[in-house]
Amino acid sequence: MSLGTDSIGKLLARYAIPAIIAMASSSLYHIIDSIFIGHGVGGAAISGMAVTLPIMNIASAFGAMVGVGAAARISIRLGEGNKRAAERILGNAVLLNLTLGVSIMLIFLLFLDPILIFFSGGNASAETLDYARRFMRIIMFGNIITHLYLGLNEQLRASGYPRKAMYIMLISIALCTILNPLFIFVFKWGIEGSAWATVIAQSVCLMIQIRHYTSPESFLRFKRTSFRFNAKIVGAILSIGMAPFILNVCASLVTRFMNTALLAYGGHGEYDVVSAATFDGDVGDIYVGAYGIMNRVILLFIMMAQGFNQGMQPIVGYNYGAKQYGRVITTLKYTIICATTVTTIAFLIGFFFPNEVASAFVDSSRSATDRAMVEVVAQGLGVAMMVFPFVGFQIVAGSFFQYIGRAPLAMFLSATRQLLFLLPMLLILPKKYGAMGAWASMPIADSCAILVAGTLLFFQIRKLRRMEHDVRFSRHITP
């Protein structure tokens, strides 16, 4: 395969550009939902969606665990020239996504109200919880579709079809963009219309993926014999996929504590732009809604950086399996440069144009609540993204360990920013500084996580250089 011979720059462009578009499109789901809901329903509905964010992260964590884990294993097996093993991994990934998708759907639908109350910290208003409940009921009914759709797209990229994976994501986002205004503004379905738009768009794309994997022309195909659970394959998928799973679960817990802190202390700090003492309304809900907007903007650029990771994954996996460690190191360097460029651009936008970003989501002339939400976003975005230029490096470093099969280290790096650094800050700073303390927690945690990732990556590169030297030496002396 060309993964082992073509220039790294060409390969990264070939695989990363479609992946960036695909990952950015995935993030645009949430942005499009928020923009149409913000302008069509109002800021209170955005606050409701913000409450659902940690719940959706947990649901998607299971899908990411299977999708990323299976994609990494498929790349390594293809690098070894073992296509049959790659197809067995594909079949087991589908079975896992079906099992997890049904289980999560049932659990979340049966206990939706207690789950919403828990993730809001018990402080959200009745209006906010009602919007969250109405949105999540529909999203959870489509959870099986979401798991299969996202998982199969990961395997498409890993098996040599990055452009097709990109087209499928673009079709999905296009459908979502068309259906959202139709359901919200024409049919007057409100927040439920946005949820239905997402589920329908993903269903259409899942049909396209199934057709691909059943076509005789596809490199990897669904084989009846592959749809049997294999404990060894499942264990391998989950061991590598555990890193993104932990990352998503940690993100959900952090979002829960962020929402709780903002609901309890937002507007009570001396640096907060909207004061609870003077504003006539639920100030905590405004800050939660503002965080929901900020999170979607930040996530967009993180997904773009992750797109470079996705492009790196088949190249690193194949060459690591083929013992071409020099190419692995070169791919890593290129990916770090590209991802850091993306996060630097994000910092410049968030720091210099925060009002324009906030106004894209909420019409400040609509109500005092919406106007206040724009002010909060404009303040919080600049603070939260203070060290964002270096976040791209940390994102690539964490994923790199996952792609070379070092699952425990990848899991550790996934947890450091969220649990070891950000969570303690959220428990301390908002009590004293209000919402400003919550915003400041993010760059502090990012700085600490970057230092840890840099240290571990330094030693891993040294090890890869030694391995490359050993391979060259053994080839030299082989008769």
C-alpha positions in Angstrom: 0.0 0.0 0.0 1.1 3.6 -0.6 1.0 4.3 3.1 4.4 2.8 3.4 6.1 4.4 0.4 4.5 7.7 -0.6 5.9 11.0 0.9 4.5 11.8 4.4 3.4 15.3 3.4 1.3 13.9 0.5 -0.2 11.1 2.6 -1.1 13.5 5.4 -2.8 15.9 3.0 -4.6 12.9 1.3 -6.0 11.5 4.6 -6.2 14.6 6.8 -8.0 17.1 4.5 -11.0 14.8 4.1 -10.9 13.9 7.8 -10.7 17.6 8.8 -13.8 18.3 6.7 -15.5 15.3 8.2 -14.6 16.1 11.8 -15.5 19.8 11.4 -18.8 18.7 9.8 -19.5 16.5 12.9 -18.9 19.5 15.2 -21.1 21.7 12.9 -24.1 19.5 13.9 -24.0 21.1 17.3 -23.3 24.5 15.9 -26.1 24.4 13.4 -28.5 23.1 16.0 -27.5 26.0 18.3 -27.7 28.7 15.7 -31.2 27.7 14.4 -32.5 27.0 18.0 -31.0 30.3 19.3 -32.6 32.4 16.5 -35.8 30.2 16.1 -36.6 29.3 19.8 -34.4 31.6 22.0 -31.5 31.7 24.4 -33.4 29.6 27.0 -33.5 26.7 24.6 -29.7 27.0 24.1 -29.3 26.7 27.9 -31.4 23.5 27.7 -29.1 22.1 25.0 -26.1 23.0 27.2 -27.5 20.8 29.9 -27.7 17.9 27.5 -24.1 18.3 26.3 -22.5 16.0 29.0 -25.2 13.4 28.4 -24.5 13.3 24.7 -20.8 13.1 25.4 -21.3 10.0 27.5 -23.4 8.4 24.8 -20.9 9.3 22.1 -18.0 8.1 24.3 -19.1 4.5 23.8 -19.4 5.0 20.0 -15.9 6.6 19.9 -14.5 3.7 22.0 -15.5 1.2 19.4 -15.0 3.3 16.3 -11.5 4.6 17.1 -10.4 1.3 18.7 -11.5 -0.7 15.7 -10.0 1.8 13.2 -6.6 1.7 14.9 -6.6 -2.2 14.9 -7.7 -2.3 11.3 -4.8 0.0 10.2 -2.3 -2.2 12.0 -3.6 -5.4 10.5 -3.6 -3.9 7.0 0.0 -2.8 7.6 0.8 -6.4 8.4 -1.0 -7.5 5.2 -3.8 -9.3 7.1 -7.0 -8.3 5.3 -9.0 -11.2 6.7 -8.2 -10.1 10.3 -9.2 -6.5 9.4 -12.7 -7.7 8.2 -13.2 -9.7 11.4 -12.4 -6.5 13.4 -15.0 -4.7 11.3 -17.7 -7.3 12.0 -17.0 -7.2 15.7 -17.1 -3.4 15.7 -20.6 -3.4 14.2 -21.9 -5.9 16.8 -20.4 -3.9 19.6 -22.0 -0.7 18.4 -25.4 -2.4 18.1 -25.2 -3.8 21.6 -24.0 -0.6 23.2 -26.3 1.6 21.2 -29.5 -0.3 22.3 -28.3 -0.5 25.9 -27.5 3.2 26.2 -30.8 4.2 24.5 -32.8 2.1 27.0 -31.0 3.4 30.1 -31.1 7.0 29.2 -34.8 7.0 28.1 -35.8 5.2 31.3 -33.9 7.5 33.6 -33.8 10.7 31.6 -35.3 13.1 34.2 -32.9 12.0 37.0 -30.0 12.1 34.6 -30.9 15.6 33.5 -31.2 16.8 37.1 -27.9 15.3 38.0 -26.0 16.9 35.1 -27.5 20.3 35.8 -26.5 20.0 39.5 -30.1 20.3 40.4 -30.1 24.1 39.9 -31.4 24.6 36.4 -34.8 26.2 35.9 -37.9 24.2 35.0 -37.9 25.9 31.5 -34.3 24.9 30.8 -34.9 21.3 31.9 -38.0 21.1 29.8 -36.1 22.1 26.7 -33.4 19.5 27.5 -35.9 16.8 28.0 -37.7 17.4 24.7 -34.4 17.4 22.8 -32.9 14.3 24.4 -35.9 12.1 24.0 -35.6 12.2 20.2 -31.8 12.1 20.1 -31.7 9.0 22.3 -34.2 7.2 20.1 -31.7 7.6 17.3 -28.7 6.6 19.4 -28.2 3.2 17.6 -28.1 5.0 14.3 -25.5 7.5 15.6 -23.3 4.8 17.0 -23.3 2.8 13.7 -22.9 5.8 11.5 -19.9 7.4 13.3 -18.2 4.0 13.9 -18.5 2.9 10.2 -17.1 6.3 9.1 -14.0 5.7 11.3 -13.5 2.3 9.6 -13.9 3.9 6.1 -11.0 6.2 6.7 -8.9 3.4 8.2 -9.5 1.1 5.3 -8.4 3.5 2.6 -11.5 5.6 1.8 -10.9 8.9 3.5 -12.6 10.9 0.7 -15.7 8.8 0.8 -15.9 9.2 4.6 -15.6 13.0 4.0 -18.4 13.0 1.4 -20.7 11.0 3.7 -20.2 13.6 6.5 -20.8 16.4 4.1 -24.1 14.8 3.0 -25.1 14.5 6.6 -24.3 18.1 7.5 -26.0 19.4 4.3 -29.2 17.5 5.2 -29.1 18.8 8.7 -28.7 22.3 7.4 -31.7 21.9 5.1 -34.0 20.1 7.6 -33.3 22.3 10.7 -34.9 25.6 9.3 -37.6 23.5 7.7 -38.6 21.8 10.9 -38.1 24.8 13.2 -39.3 27.8 11.1 -41.8 26.2 8.7 -43.2 23.2 10.6 -42.9 25.0 14.0 -41.5 21.9 15.7 -39.2 24.0 18.0 -36.3 22.2 19.6 -37.7 18.8 18.7 -37.3 19.8 15.0 -33.6 20.2 15.4 -33.3 16.8 17.0 -35.3 15.1 14.2 -33.1 16.8 11.6 -30.0 15.2 13.2 -31.5 11.7 13.4 -32.9 11.8 9.8 -29.6 13.1 8.3 -27.6 10.4 10.1 -30.0 7.7 9.0 -29.6 8.6 5.3 -25.8 8.4 5.6 -25.9 5.1 7.4 -27.7 3.6 4.4 -24.9 4.9 2.2 -22.3 3.2 4.4 -24.1 -0.1 4.5 -24.3 -0.1 0.7 -20.5 0.5 0.6 -19.7 -2.4 2.9 -21.9 -4.8 1.0 -20.5 -3.8 -2.4 -18.1 -6.4 -4.0 -15.9 -3.5 -5.1 -15.1 -2.4 -1.6 -11.7 -3.3 -0.2 -13.1 -4.3 3.2 -16.6 -5.8 3.2 -19.2 -7.2 5.5 -18.7 -11.0 5.7 -21.3 -13.2 7.4 -18.5 -15.1 9.2 -17.1 -11.9 10.6 -20.3 -11.1 12.6 -19.4 -13.3 15.5 -18.2 -12.0 18.8 -14.5 -12.8 19.4 -13.2 -12.1 22.9 -9.7 -11.4 21.7 -10.8 -8.9 19.0 -13.3 -7.2 21.3 -10.6 -6.9 24.0 -8.2 -5.4 21.5 -10.7 -2.8 20.2 -11.7 -1.8 23.7 -8.1 -1.5 25.0 -7.2 1.1 22.3 -10.7 2.7 22.3 -10.6 3.1 26.0 -8.6 6.4 25.6 -11.2 8.3 23.7 -13.9 6.7 25.9 -12.2 8.1 29.1 -11.7 11.4 27.4 -15.4 11.7 26.6 -16.5 10.6 30.0 -14.1 13.0 31.7 -15.4 15.7 29.4 -19.0 14.9 30.5 -18.0 15.0 34.2 -16.2 18.3 33.7 -19.2 19.8 31.9 -21.4 18.7 34.7 -19.3 20.4 37.3 -18.9 23.5 35.0 -22.7 23.7 34.7 -23.1 23.3 38.4 -20.5 26.0 39.1 -22.1 28.4 36.7 -25.6 27.8 38.0 -24.4 28.4 41.6 -21.8 31.1 41.2 -22.3 32.7 37.8 -23.0 36.4 38.2 -21.7 36.5 41.8 -18.0 37.3 41.0 -16.7 40.9 40.9 -15.4 40.3 37.3 -18.6 38.8 35.9 -20.2 41.0 33.2 -23.8 40.1 34.2 -24.6 40.4 37.9 -27.1 38.2 39.7 -27.8 41.2 42.0 -29.1 43.4 39.2 -30.3 41.1 36.4 -34.0 40.2 36.6 -34.0 36.6 35.6 -32.2 33.2 36.0 -28.6 34.4 35.7 -27.2 30.9 36.2 -29.1 29.7 33.1 -27.6 32.5 31.1 -24.1 31.5 32.0 -24.8 27.8 31.3 -26.1 28.8 27.9 -23.1 31.0 27.2 -20.8 28.1 28.1 -22.8 25.9 25.7 -22.0 28.4 22.9 -18.4 28.7 23.9 -18.0 24.9 24.1 -19.4 24.4 20.6 -17.0 27.0 19.1 -14.0 25.5 20.9 -15.1 22.0 19.9 -15.2 23.0 16.2 -11.5 23.8 16.2 -10.6 20.8 18.4 -12.4 18.7 15.8 -10.4 20.3 13.1 -7.2 19.5 14.9 -8.5 16.0 15.5 -9.0 15.8 11.7 -5.2 15.9 11.4 -5.1 13.1 14.0 -7.5 11.1 11.9 -5.3 11.6 8.9 -2.2 10.6 11.0 -3.9 7.4 12.3 -3.7 5.2 9.2 -0.2 6.4 8.3 1.2 5.9 11.8 -0.7 2.6 12.3 0.5 1.1 9.0 4.1 2.2 9.3 4.3 1.2 13.0 3.0 -2.3 12.0 5.6 -2.3 9.1 8.4 -1.3 11.5 9.1 1.9 9.6 9.6 4.0 12.7 11.4 6.9 10.9 8.2 7.5 8.9 6.2 7.3 12.1 8.2 10.1 13.7 8.0 12.3 10.6 4.3 11.9 10.4 4.0 12.9 14.1 6.1 16.1 13.5 4.0 17.2 10.5 0.7 16.5 12.4 1.8 18.6 15.4 2.7 21.6 13.1 -0.6 21.4 11.3 -2.8 21.0 14.5 -1.0 23.8 16.3 -1.7 26.1 13.3 -5.4 25.3 13.6 -5.6 26.1 17.3 -3.6 29.3 16.9 -6.1 30.5 14.3 -8.9 29.6 16.8 -7.2 31.6 19.5 -7.0 34.7 17.2 -10.7 34.5 16.3 -11.8 33.9 19.9 -9.6 36.7 21.3 -10.2 39.4 18.7 -13.8 38.7 17.5 -15.8 37.3 20.5 -18.8 39.5 20.0 -19.2 38.5 16.4 -18.9 34.8 17.4 -21.6 35.2 20.1 -24.0 37.1 17.8 -23.9 34.3 15.3 -25.8 32.1 17.9 -28.1 34.5 19.6 -30.0 37.6 18.5 -29.1 40.2 21.1 -32.1 42.4 20.1 -34.6 39.5 20.8 -34.6 39.9 24.6 -32.6 41.0 27.7 -31.7 37.4 28.3 -30.2 36.9 24.8 -28.4 40.2 25.1 -26.8 39.2 28.4 -25.8 35.8 26.9 -23.9 37.6 24.1 -22.0 39.7 26.7 -21.1 36.6 28.7 -19.8 34.7 25.7 -17.8 37.7 24.6 -16.0 37.8 27.9 -15.6 34.1 28.5 -14.3 33.1 25.1 -11.2 35.3 25.3 -10.2 34.0 28.7 -10.9 30.3 28.0 -8.7 30.3 24.9 -5.7 32.1 26.3 -3.3 29.1 25.8 -5.2 27.6 22.9 -2.4 27.8 20.4 -0.6 25.0 22.3 -3.6 22.8 22.7 -3.1 21.4 19.2 0.2 19.8 20.4 -1.5 18.2 23.4 -4.3 16.8 21.2 -1.8 15.1 18.8 0.4 13.8 21.6 -2.4 12.0 23.3 -3.8 10.4 20.1 -0.3 9.3 19.0 0.2 6.9 21.9 -3.2 5.5 21.1 -2.3 4.9 17.5 0.9 3.0 18.3 -1.0 0.6 20.7 0.2 2.2 24.0 -3.4 2.2 25.4 -2.5 2.8 29.1 -0.4 5.9 28.4 -3.1 7.2 26.0 -5.7 6.8 28.7 -3.5 8.6 31.2 -3.1 11.6 28.9 -6.8 11.6 28.2 -7.5 11.9 31.9 -4.9 14.4 32.9 -6.4 17.7 31.6 -10.0 16.8 32.6 -9.6 15.0 36.0 -6.2 15.9 37.4 -6.2 19.6 36.4 -9.5 21.1 35.3 -11.9 19.4 37.8 -10.0 20.7 40.9 -9.9 24.2 39.4 -13.6 24.1 38.9 -14.2 23.1 42.5 -12.1 26.0 43.8 -12.0 29.0 41.6 -15.7 29.7 40.8 -16.5 29.9 44.6 -14.2 32.9 44.8 -14.3 34.5 41.4 -17.7 33.4 40.0 -17.9 32.7 36.3 -14.5 34.3 35.7 -13.0 31.6 37.9 -14.7 28.9 35.7 -13.4 30.5 32.5 -9.8 30.8 34.0 -9.8 27.1 35.0 -9.6 26.1 31.3 -6.3 27.7 30.3 -4.7 26.7 33.6 -5.6 23.0 33.0 -4.5 23.2 29.4 -1.1 24.5 30.4 -0.5 21.7 32.9 -1.7 19.0 30.4 0.6 20.4 27.7 3.7 20.0 29.9 2.8 16.4 30.8 2.2 15.4 27.2 5.4 17.1 26.1 7.5 15.2 28.6 6.0 11.8 27.8 6.3 12.4 24.0 9.9 13.4 24.3 10.8 10.0 25.8 8.6 8.1 23.3 10.4 9.7 20.3 13.7 8.7 21.8 12.5 5.1 22.0 11.3 5.1 18.4 14.6 6.4 17.2 16.4 3.5 19.0 13.9 1.1 17.4 14.5 2.6 14.0 18.3 2.2 14.5 17.9 -1.4 15.5 15.8 -2.2 12.4 18.3 -0.6 10.1 21.2 -2.5 11.8 19.4 -5.8 11.5 18.6 -5.3 7.8 22.3 -4.4 7.2 23.7 -7.6 8.7 21.0 -9.9 7.3 22.6 -12.1 4.5 
